[in-house]
Amino acid sequence: HGNRLVDFCDEMHFSRMAMYLKGRQCLENKARLGLLVAGRNLMPDTFYIRDMKWVDGLHPIDEAGDVLPWFVKEAEGNEGSFVECCEKASDCMTLARPGANFVVQQHVKDQLLYEGRKFHLRCHVLITCKQDGLTWRVYTYRDGYLNISPNQWSPGCLSRDTQVVIYRSQRIGSWEPWVDVYPKCQASAKQVIEQAVMQGQLEGRLGQEQFEIASLDYMVDTHGEVWLLEINMGPVLRDSFLDPDLNDDDLVSSAFEIIVPQEDPPNLGRWDFVGELIGVAPLPAEPPAVSSILVQVAAVSEELLEDQVVDDVLLFLDSFA
């Protein structure tokens, strides 16, 4: 009936693979991400505002001599566009608004600077799940980006360009500390995804493989520790036509060598296999809702239509089941 499946296309109903993870909001939503990894020392200490109230009554307090700024991030927003900065903990609520959810974090202590400027790392991860809905695999990309502020950093400067850095500046491979920092980003990414899989927040799809590329933003401190700031599912990926230098052509093409391998074993390119996880068994799919429609239509049609017309109507509706 024209509903032929192909190996991959962007319409998941006609694809043997889905390009979005089921349950992906647990990683992308900043509030859910914070709760997912709570107590694991992967993110800065996090507080939550829901509809202009501190969740569970927990909130940060002003401390004498504390000069580091605070960030108020809309839980559902991405790419730094929904991040506001303020000087004191007591100012955070003024940046929230009714009916919305926010996470609140203080600036990372003892941050590592790049020539006196604030920066963060943008790394990429590929997450796949097999048709059994149980078997997950995690890969990290060996290259990435430094997002560097154009301004010298000062804790008292609250400008967006100084404190909220969202634009890629250079490839990460030429940054000397990356050799030591990359394994720590790998370990952090694996822990986050492992929690999502083991808690059943990332869900498998019985009979359909799924995958997604995500970007993870990290800050590094002077002690060599990495701090996860956020995860962007379906991040902006540039091609060489638009950006000859800072593009993601190799990242995407080599990811598809993993997703739809042309060789055995697949050529990973600069993707590194981090680990395999066994998750929670997905529930069997519920019968399609159209079945109840068929029953109702049949009941009415038997009274109103000739038998042949009823059969034609049911055959037509059945094509959508």
N, C-alpha and C positions, 0 to 999 in steps of 0.2 A: 504493500500500500504506500510505497514511497518513504517508509520509515527505516531505511537501511542504516545499520550502524557502521561507523568508520572508526579507525584506530583513535583518531583525535580530531576534534573540531571544537569551536568555542561555544557550541550549543550542547550542553551536557546530555540532553535527552537522546541525541543522535551519536554520541561519542562513547567509546568503550572506556574512556578516561574522563574524569571530572577535573577541571582545572582550578576548582576552589575546594578547600577543605571544609567538610561538614563540622560545624562548631568553631570555626575560625575566630569568632568574636572573643573567645576566651583569651586569645593572644593580642588581638588588635585593640580591644577596649582597655583603656589604661587602668580603670578601676578593677576589672576582672583579672587583668594581668598581675596587678599588685597583690590581690588576694591569693592568686594561684601560687605565687612564690613567696608568700609571707613567711618570715622566720628563716629564710635560707641565705640571707646576706648577699643576694644577687642584685638588689635594687636599693637606692637610697630609702631611708625610713619614710613611710608613706602614710598620709592622713587622707580622709575622705569627706567630701561635702556632698550632701544630697538635698536638693531643694532648700538651700540656704541654712542647712543644719549640719553640724558635725556628726558623722556617723558614730553611734555608740558613745557619744559625748567625748570622744578622744580628739584632742586638738593640740597643736604646738603652742609653746609659750615663748614670749620674749625673754631673752637672757642677756644680762649685762655683758658688754664687750663682744657680743656676737655680731659680726659685720657681714656675714655671708647672706646674699639675697635668697628669697623664697620664690618658688614657681607654682602657679596655679594652672593646671592643665585640664581642659575639658576632656572628659573620659572618652567620648566618642570621636574626638577630633584627631587628625593626623598631620604629620609633616611640619610640626612647629607652628602652624598657622593658628592654633587654638591654645597657645601658651602665653600667659601673662606673667610679669615679674614684679615683685614688690620688695620693699626694704626690710620689713619686719613681719614676724609671724602673725601679729595682731592685725595686719593689713590684708591678709589673704581673703577673708570673707568678703571684703569690699569688691573683689574681682569676680566673685561668683554671681549667679543670677537665678531667679526662681525657676523651678521646673527642670533644672539641669544637674548633671552629676560632674564632680570635679575631683581630681587627685591633687594633693598638695605635698611638695617635697622641697627640702632645703637644698641649696647648691652643694655639690660634692665637695667634701673637705679635702684640702691638700691636693687640688687638681694639678695635673701635669699640664704645662703650657707649651705652646709651639711658638718659639721666638717671642714670648711675652703675650701671646694671644690665646684666647680660649679656642678649643677645638673639641670635636668628638669624632669617633670612628663610625663609619657605616659599613657593616658587614652583611653578607647575604647567606641565607640558608635555604636549602631545598628539602621539603618534606614530602614523602610519598607514602601511600598506603596501598597494600595489595587487595585483590578482589575478595580475599577472605574477611576483610574488614578488621583484621587483628594485627597484621604484620606491618609495622611502620619502619621507615628508614630515614635517617637524617644525614644530610651532607652540608658541609660548609665550603664557601668559596675562598680560595687562598688569597685573592686580591680583594680590594675594596677601595674606600675613599676616606680621605681626611676632609672634614668640613671645618674650615678655619675662619674665625672671625677676622674682619678687616681692621679691627680696632685693638689697641693694647687693652688688656683686661684690667679692670678695677672693680672691686666688689661694690663700690658706691655708684657705678655707672649702670643704670637700669635700661639703657637703650637696647632695642631688639637686636641690632647688629652686634652688640658687645656680648650679650648674654644668651641669645637664642640663635644658634647657628644651624642653618638648614641647607645651605648650598654646598655641593661638592667642590673642593678646591684642587685636589690633586690625588693621584693614585697612592694607595697606602703602601705599596711594595717598596718604595724608595725611602720610607720612614724607618730608620734603623731599629727602633724598639719593637717593630712589628714581629720580628722573629720570636721574641719572648711573649708578646701580648697575644698573638694569634691563638696559641693553644688554650689560653685562659678564656678567650671569647668562645672557642669551640666547646669547652667544658660547660660554660655558662649556658650557651644555646641548647646543648643537649639536656641539661637539667630542667630548663624551662619546658621544653617539648615533652620530656619524659613525664613531668607532672601533669601536663595537659592530657597525655595519652592514658596514663595510669588512672587518673581520676575520671576518665570517660568523657572529658569535656571536648576533646577532639574525637569525633566519631567516625568509624569506618562505614563504608557503603557496601553491603553485600552484593557481590556480582559486578562491582564496578571499581576499577582502580581510581585513585585520586592523587593529585599532587598540587603543590603551590610553592612559589618562591616568595620569601619574605625578607625584609631588611631589618636589621637590628642595630640600634644606635647605642653606643657605649661611650662612657667617659673613663679616662684612666687617671689614677692618682699617682702621687710621687712615690708611693710604696709598691707600685707595679700592679695594683689591683684594678679590676675592671668593674664598672657599674652600669647595669642595663638601664636605659632611660625609657625606651619604648620599642614596640615592634610594629612595623607597617606591613600588612598583608597586601599583596598585589601592588608593590611599590612602583614608583616611576622608574622605568628602565629606558635608557636612551639608546638610539641607534647611531651608527657612524655617519649617517647622512646629516643628522642634526648636530652631532658633536664628534668630530673626528678624533679627539684626544681622550675625552672622558666618557666613553660609551660602553654599553653592556653587550655588544654583539657576541663576544666569546662566551660570556656568562650564559646567555640564553641558548646559543647553539649547542654548547656542551651539556647544558641541563637536559636538552631534548635527546641527547645521546644516552642519557641515563633513563629518561622517561620512556622513550621509544628506541631501544638500542638497535643499532645497525651492525654491531659487532658483538662477539661473545668471547671474552667478557667485554662489556661496554667501555668505550674510551671516556674516562672521567674528566679529561682536560685538567683544569685547575680546581675542580671540585674534589673535596676529600670526604671519604666515607667516615662518619663519626660513630655510628652505631645503629643497631636494630633493636626495636622495642616491640613487645607483645602487649597489646592493649586489651580493652574490655570488649567482649563479643557484642556486636551490634544486634539490636532486636530485629526479628523478621519484619519485612515491610508489611504494612497494613494493606488489606484489600483496597483497590482503587475506589474512590468515592463514587465513580460513575455507576458502580453496581447497584447502589441504592436508587439512583435515578432510573435505571432500567426497570427495577421492580415497580416504581411509581408510574412510569410511563406505560408499562404493560397493563397495570391494573386499570388505568383510565382508558387506554386504547381499546381494550377488549369490549368496552361498552360503547365506544364511539365509532370505531373503524372496522372495516372488513379485515378478516384474518390475514390476507395477503399484505395489506398496507401495514398492519401491525408488524409482520415479519420484516418488512422493508425498513421500518423505523428502528426496530431493535437491531437489525444488522448494521445500520448506519451508526447508531450509538455504540455498538459493540466495537467498532473500528477504533474508538478512542480509548478503550479499556487497556 
